[in-house]
Amino acid sequence: MASGRPGAGGLRHRTLLVLLVLAWAVSWPVIKVGVTAVPPLWFGCWRYLIAAACLFTVQALRREVVIPPHSDWPLVAVSGALQMAAYSALTGLALTELPPGRASVLAFSTPIWVVPLAAWRLHEGVSRRALLGVALGLLGVLAIAAPSLHAQRAQQLLAYAMLLGAAAAWAVSIVFVRAHRFTATPLALAPWQMLLAATLLLPVAIIVEGAPTSIGEQGAASLAYVGPVATAFAYWAVVEAGRRFRAQTISMALLATPALGIVISAVTLGEALGASLVAGMLLIGAGIRLAAITSEGKTHARRQVPRQ
């Protein structure tokens, strides 16, 4: 994908990046409200059906709908299954037990897990800086989960494990994308990934949560935001920002998402800001910063190697 001058960005693209952070930060308390009205697996299914419909509609109006070529279907499958279906299901289930601000910090720890996965799958060297970032991230996870480390809060421990599983699923997808050679554009593939995610979630939702029930006003309002804005728009915004900014710049900007999400959750839902949450957020943020710097260096180095 072509990109502009590294680190550069006009007012439009900087505004887009700010809107992306805001859209994702707001989405956490909104999803929390949504999964109290709609079972979490059904919520994820409706979310991706709505988002896919939005993107297909936009592409149809612009006459840009394309069927993914054979070479891109593995990417559609991995991203749709892991980055979207698994991530949505696990975070939705976790939010039935945890406050959204605390959940968002762990769910956004993905860059930390990319480091060991890239070392194993892509044979990337791991620097001491990257290892320090992983270590700080793990300490941050422990700090956040520490208040739940006793028998009376076993359900919360399971929810924390789900969030780490969601972050790991997203990390696997990122590593797969790194190694993939695109034929169609990422934006052209996005609605197909979302449609696949909804298709995968549908039978699981029926088996686990039963037939769909009435969504209600609260669930409909949540989906009206999460589907078109926090999913369809956000995916387009990530692609557009990726054309203009360095990966490190985007990673650093997205670090603001869980912090802002915590503030919004505290104001709207009364989430408590304890010492363990603040310490964990700072440790995970520092770990992501170290991991993102290392990742950016590796990506830049690969871009210098001519394609055969």
Secondary structure, DSSP 8 states (H G I E B T S, - for coil): ----STT---HHHHHHHHHHHHHHHHHHHHHHHHHHHS-HHHHHHHHHHHHHHHHHHHHHHTT------GGGHHHHHHIIIIIIIIHHHHHHHHHTTS-HHHHHHHHT-HHHHHHHHHHHHS-----HHHHHHHHHHHHHHHHHHGGG-SGGGHHHHHHHHHHHHHHHHHHHHHHHHHH---SS-HHHHHHHHHHHHHHHHHHHHHHHH-S----HHHHHHHHHHIIIIIIIIHHHHHHHHHHHS-HHHHHHHHTHHHHHHHHHHHHHH-----HHHHHHHHHHHHHHHHHHHHHHHHHHHHHTS---
